[in-house]
Amino acid sequence: MTDQQQSTATQYVVLIYERMSPNWPDDIPPEVAQANEEVDAQIEARGGRILAGVGLGPTSTATSIRGGAITDGPFIETKEGLAGLFVLEARDLDHAIELARLTPIADGGVEVRPLLGFLIPEQS
């Protein structure tokens, strides 16, 4: 992305959902793991840029807090669990969707949302 494109780019979060097996993430297919190593370059080649990304532990490791109650497990039970996310810069929503479609998925999908703000605190 050029400096001019960066100044007009919008930030989006791509939420990655996967059907999680009991051995997840150890049983992610090797080709999906390899494709995850290459997706940053593919996104940049199409005019986007990944700003940050994180993988999450399996939903079985989640602890949820609702009001004063603390429970084991994810906040919402679904077939697919939130496996990770990344923040990207794109020209517009259509471009963000084009880029998000490159996300390697074993058995799930992605969700794209515009960010209202993304702040990286300065190191003190």
Secondary structure, 3 states (H helix, E strand, C coil): CCHHHHHHCEEEEEEEEEECCCCCCCCCCHHHHHHHHHHHHHHHHCCCEEEEEEECCCHHHCEEEECCEEEECCCCCCCEEEEEEEEEEECCHHHHHHHHCCCCCCCEEEEEEECCCCCCCCCC
